[in-house]
């Protein structure tokens, strides 16, 4: 047996093991899922289409076999499809698009869509088969529980503790309950898309970094993180959409536009981090220290004022301080 065939068989065994562990070991499911996504991204990038589809077929067979051991029902079919999309197809699709040198937007948008598929499958299963609104379960019920816990606090204890202002605050929160639920439900799709896009972006970064470190292959067709920038026209689009939401009132179209505004703002915030990364790269700060800085500082800035990174990204897009447009690194 040739060495190449032996390595391929070992890789298929790794695929089967990662998929089985991600499904059967609840407490370590996240770790094995992340490992499987990264493995598939690198494997499909470095191997031929035939071997890539063979690995995906093995993952599909293992996933459905494990779920069907518990019976063939709507729940197990949907669960197997969701797990396959998340564990194998997400990383595999990103790796295949990178190997075929698809555009930067195509890789990220396609990867985000594949990461979104498990949620769509679960939404459809709960809505069609059980008549359950998942947004109601994820937003309304937790908020109801929070307000119920607040209401259960004895008012006399607050008065005795001299916390009369807390009573006023709780009363205001009670009046804000339904508007808050409706507002969060209307913008929930935007946050779901942002999370899936972030997962696709991190998978792309991992594949690119691993391929470079392991095989010394440089992907010149894709910009580095420190080179990300939105076109100038995006800022005008954001302004028009934001003004439109102020005059449209409550309607499905207004809700859709709000979601688009939030997604664009998230892109600008990422570009603001890219500006900082550009400055750090200039002074040769190690990438691990840069990543740690972003993980600590970015959430703090968002809690202080979430518009700060958005404004920074817009300013960079308008004035092009890094002179990136000469190198065509817009996203």
C-alpha positions as CSV (number, residue, x, y, z in Angstrom):
1,X,0.0,0.0,0.0
2,X,1.3,3.4,-1.0
3,X,2.2,5.8,1.7
4,X,-0.3,8.4,0.3
5,X,-3.2,5.9,0.5
6,X,-2.3,5.0,4.1
7,X,-2.3,8.6,5.1
8,X,-5.7,9.1,3.4
9,X,-7.1,6.1,5.3
10,X,-5.8,7.5,8.6
11,X,-7.4,10.8,7.8
12,X,-10.7,9.1,7.2
13,X,-10.4,7.4,10.6
14,X,-9.7,10.8,12.2
15,X,-12.8,12.2,10.5
16,X,-14.9,9.3,11.9
17,X,-13.5,9.7,15.3
18,X,-14.0,13.4,15.5
19,X,-17.6,13.2,14.3
20,X,-18.4,10.4,16.8
21,X,-16.8,12.2,19.7
22,X,-18.5,15.5,18.9
23,X,-21.9,13.7,19.0
24,X,-21.4,11.2,21.8
25,X,-19.4,13.1,24.4
26,X,-21.6,16.0,25.6
27,X,-19.1,17.6,27.9
28,X,-16.4,17.7,25.2
29,X,-18.7,18.2,22.2
30,X,-17.6,21.8,21.6
31,X,-13.9,20.9,21.6
32,X,-14.3,18.1,19.1
33,X,-16.6,20.2,17.0
34,X,-14.0,22.9,16.7
35,X,-11.3,20.4,16.0
36,X,-13.5,18.8,13.3
37,X,-14.3,22.1,11.6
38,X,-10.6,23.1,11.5
39,X,-9.6,19.6,10.3
40,X,-12.1,19.6,7.5
41,X,-11.1,23.1,6.4
42,X,-7.4,22.2,6.1
43,X,-8.1,18.7,4.7
44,X,-10.4,19.9,1.9
45,X,-8.0,22.8,1.0
46,X,-4.9,20.5,0.7
47,X,-6.6,17.5,-1.0
48,X,-8.4,16.8,-4.3
49,X,-12.1,17.1,-4.7
50,X,-12.5,13.4,-4.7
51,X,-10.8,12.8,-1.4
52,X,-12.6,15.8,0.1
53,X,-16.0,14.4,-0.9
54,X,-15.0,11.0,0.4
55,X,-14.2,12.5,3.8
56,X,-17.5,14.3,3.8
57,X,-19.3,11.1,2.9
58,X,-17.6,9.3,5.8
59,X,-18.7,12.1,8.2
60,X,-22.3,11.9,6.8
61,X,-22.4,8.2,7.2
62,X,-21.0,8.3,10.8
63,X,-23.4,11.1,11.8
64,X,-26.6,9.5,10.5
65,X,-25.6,6.0,11.7
66,X,-25.2,7.3,15.3
67,X,-28.4,9.2,15.3
68,X,-30.4,6.4,13.7
69,X,-29.3,4.1,16.5
70,X,-31.9,6.0,18.6
71,X,-34.6,5.4,15.9
72,X,-35.5,6.9,12.6
73,X,-37.7,9.9,13.5
74,X,-38.0,13.5,12.4
75,X,-35.9,14.5,15.5
76,X,-33.1,12.1,14.6
77,X,-33.1,13.0,10.9
78,X,-33.0,16.8,11.6
79,X,-30.4,16.3,14.4
80,X,-28.2,14.3,12.1
81,X,-28.5,16.9,9.4
82,X,-27.7,19.7,11.8
83,X,-24.7,18.0,13.3
84,X,-23.3,17.1,9.8
85,X,-23.6,20.7,8.7
86,X,-21.9,22.0,11.8
87,X,-19.3,19.4,12.3
88,X,-18.2,18.6,8.8
89,X,-19.8,20.6,6.0
90,X,-19.0,24.0,7.4
91,X,-15.2,23.5,7.5
92,X,-15.3,21.4,4.3
93,X,-17.2,24.1,2.4
94,X,-14.7,26.8,3.5
95,X,-11.7,24.7,2.6
96,X,-13.1,23.8,-0.9
97,X,-13.9,27.5,-1.6
98,X,-10.4,28.5,-0.6
99,X,-8.8,25.7,-2.7
100,X,-10.8,26.9,-5.7
101,X,-9.6,30.5,-5.0
102,X,-13.1,31.9,-4.6
103,X,-13.3,35.6,-3.7
104,X,-13.0,36.7,-0.1
105,X,-16.7,37.6,0.0
106,X,-17.7,34.3,-1.4
107,X,-15.7,32.3,1.1
108,X,-17.1,34.2,4.1
109,X,-20.7,34.5,2.9
110,X,-20.8,30.9,1.8
111,X,-19.2,29.7,5.1
112,X,-21.6,31.8,7.1
113,X,-24.5,30.3,5.2
114,X,-23.3,26.7,6.0
115,X,-22.9,27.6,9.7
116,X,-26.5,29.1,9.6
117,X,-27.9,25.8,8.1
118,X,-28.1,24.0,11.5
119,X,-30.1,26.8,13.0
120,X,-32.5,26.9,10.0
121,X,-33.0,23.2,10.3
122,X,-33.8,23.5,14.0
123,X,-36.1,26.4,13.4
124,X,-38.0,24.5,10.8
125,X,-38.2,21.3,12.9
126,X,-39.5,23.1,16.0
127,X,-41.9,25.4,14.1
128,X,-43.4,22.8,11.7
129,X,-43.3,19.6,13.7
130,X,-43.9,20.9,17.2
131,X,-45.4,24.4,16.6
132,X,-42.8,26.0,18.8
133,X,-41.4,29.5,18.0
134,X,-37.7,29.2,18.8
135,X,-37.4,33.0,19.1
136,X,-40.1,32.9,21.8
137,X,-38.1,30.2,23.6
138,X,-34.7,31.9,23.3
139,X,-35.8,35.5,24.0
140,X,-39.3,35.8,25.6
141,X,-39.1,32.9,28.1
142,X,-35.7,33.9,29.6
143,X,-36.8,37.5,29.9
144,X,-40.1,36.4,31.5
145,X,-38.0,34.4,34.0
146,X,-35.8,37.4,34.7
147,X,-38.8,39.7,35.3
148,X,-40.5,37.1,37.5
149,X,-37.3,36.8,39.6
150,X,-37.3,40.6,40.0
151,X,-40.9,40.7,41.0
152,X,-40.4,38.0,43.6
153,X,-38.1,40.2,45.6
154,X,-40.0,41.4,48.7
155,X,-40.6,45.1,48.4
156,X,-40.5,45.7,52.1
157,X,-37.0,44.3,52.2
158,X,-35.9,46.9,49.7
159,X,-37.6,49.6,51.7
160,X,-36.0,48.5,54.9
161,X,-32.6,48.5,53.1
162,X,-33.1,52.0,51.9
163,X,-33.3,51.0,48.3
164,X,-36.4,52.8,47.3
165,X,-34.8,53.8,44.0
166,X,-34.6,50.1,43.1
167,X,-38.4,49.9,43.3
168,X,-38.7,52.6,40.8
169,X,-36.2,50.9,38.5
170,X,-38.0,47.6,38.8
171,X,-41.3,49.3,37.9
172,X,-39.8,50.9,34.8
173,X,-38.3,47.6,33.8
174,X,-41.7,46.0,34.1
175,X,-43.2,48.6,31.7
176,X,-40.3,48.0,29.3
177,X,-40.8,44.2,29.3
178,X,-42.9,43.7,26.1
179,X,-41.2,46.5,24.0
180,X,-37.8,44.9,25.0
181,X,-39.0,41.5,23.9
182,X,-40.3,42.8,20.6
183,X,-37.1,44.8,19.9
184,X,-34.8,41.8,20.7
185,X,-37.0,39.5,18.6
186,X,-36.9,41.9,15.6
187,X,-33.1,42.1,15.6
188,X,-32.4,38.5,16.5
189,X,-31.7,37.5,12.8
190,X,-28.9,40.0,12.6
191,X,-27.1,38.7,15.6
192,X,-27.5,35.1,14.4
193,X,-26.0,36.1,11.0
194,X,-23.2,37.9,12.8
195,X,-22.3,34.9,14.9
196,X,-22.3,32.6,11.9
197,X,-20.2,35.0,9.9
198,X,-17.7,35.3,12.8
199,X,-17.5,31.5,12.9
200,X,-16.8,31.4,9.2
201,X,-14.2,34.1,9.5
202,X,-12.4,32.4,12.4
203,X,-12.4,29.1,10.4
204,X,-10.9,30.9,7.4
205,X,-8.2,32.5,9.6
206,X,-7.3,29.2,11.2
207,X,-7.1,27.4,7.9
208,X,-4.9,30.1,6.4
209,X,-2.6,30.2,9.4
210,X,-2.3,26.4,9.7
211,X,-1.6,26.0,6.0
212,X,1.1,28.7,6.2
213,X,2.7,27.2,9.3
214,X,2.5,23.6,8.2
215,X,3.1,23.8,4.5
216,X,4.5,27.3,4.0
217,X,1.8,28.1,1.5
218,X,0.9,31.8,1.2
219,X,-2.6,32.7,0.0
220,X,-1.9,35.9,-1.9
221,X,-5.4,36.1,-3.2
222,X,-6.8,36.9,0.2
223,X,-6.1,40.1,2.2
224,X,-4.7,39.8,5.7
225,X,-6.9,40.8,8.7
226,X,-5.0,44.0,9.1
227,X,-5.9,45.0,5.5
228,X,-9.7,44.7,5.8
229,X,-11.7,47.8,4.8
230,X,-15.2,48.6,3.5
231,X,-15.8,50.7,0.4
232,X,-16.7,54.4,0.9
233,X,-20.2,53.8,-0.6
234,X,-21.1,51.5,2.3
235,X,-21.0,54.5,4.7
236,X,-23.6,56.3,2.5
237,X,-25.7,53.1,2.4
238,X,-25.6,52.9,6.2
239,X,-26.6,56.5,6.6
240,X,-29.6,56.1,4.2
241,X,-30.8,52.9,5.9
242,X,-30.4,54.4,9.4
243,X,-32.4,57.5,8.5
244,X,-35.1,55.3,6.8
245,X,-35.7,53.3,10.0
246,X,-36.4,56.6,11.8
247,X,-39.4,57.3,9.6
248,X,-40.7,53.9,8.7
249,X,-42.2,53.0,12.1
250,X,-42.9,49.4,13.2
251,X,-43.2,47.2,10.1
252,X,-41.6,44.0,8.7
253,X,-39.6,46.1,6.2
254,X,-38.3,48.4,9.0
255,X,-37.3,45.3,10.9
256,X,-35.4,43.9,7.9
257,X,-33.6,47.3,7.4
258,X,-32.6,47.4,11.1
259,X,-31.0,43.9,10.8
260,X,-29.1,45.1,7.7
261,X,-27.9,48.2,9.7
262,X,-26.7,46.1,12.6
263,X,-24.8,43.8,10.2
264,X,-23.1,46.7,8.5
265,X,-22.2,48.2,11.9
266,X,-20.7,44.9,12.9
267,X,-18.6,44.9,9.7
268,X,-17.4,48.4,10.5
269,X,-16.5,47.3,14.0
270,X,-14.4,44.5,12.6
271,X,-12.6,46.9,10.3
272,X,-11.9,49.1,13.3
273,X,-10.1,46.1,14.9
274,X,-8.3,45.7,11.6
275,X,-7.0,49.2,11.9
276,X,-5.6,48.5,15.3
277,X,-4.1,45.3,14.0
278,X,-2.4,47.3,11.2
279,X,-0.8,49.6,13.7
280,X,0.3,46.7,15.9
281,X,1.8,45.0,12.9
282,X,3.8,48.2,12.1
283,X,5.5,48.0,15.5
284,X,5.9,44.2,15.2
285,X,3.6,43.0,18.1
286,X,3.3,39.2,18.1
287,X,0.0,38.0,16.7
288,X,-0.8,36.0,19.9
289,X,-0.5,39.1,22.0
290,X,-2.6,41.1,19.5
291,X,-5.3,38.5,19.7
292,X,-5.3,38.5,23.5
293,X,-5.5,42.3,23.5
294,X,-8.6,42.2,21.2
295,X,-10.3,39.6,23.3
296,X,-9.9,41.7,26.4
297,X,-10.2,45.2,25.1
298,X,-13.0,44.9,22.5
299,X,-15.8,43.7,24.9
300,X,-14.8,46.5,27.3
301,X,-15.1,49.1,24.6
302,X,-18.5,47.7,23.5
303,X,-19.8,47.9,27.0
304,X,-18.6,51.5,27.4
305,X,-20.0,52.7,24.0
306,X,-20.6,50.3,21.1
307,X,-20.6,53.1,18.6
308,X,-16.8,53.8,19.1
309,X,-15.5,50.9,16.9
310,X,-18.3,51.6,14.3
311,X,-17.3,55.3,14.0
312,X,-13.6,54.3,13.8
313,X,-14.4,51.9,11.0
314,X,-16.4,54.5,9.1
315,X,-13.6,57.1,9.4
316,X,-11.0,54.6,8.1
317,X,-13.3,53.7,5.2
318,X,-13.9,57.4,4.3
319,X,-10.3,58.6,4.5
320,X,-8.3,55.5,3.8
321,X,-5.5,56.3,6.2
322,X,-3.8,53.0,5.5
323,X,-3.9,53.6,1.7
324,X,-5.3,50.1,1.1
325,X,-7.4,50.9,-1.9
326,X,-4.3,51.1,-4.0
327,X,-3.9,47.4,-3.2
328,X,-7.6,46.6,-3.7
329,X,-8.1,45.0,-0.3
330,X,-11.7,46.1,0.3
331,X,-14.2,43.5,1.5
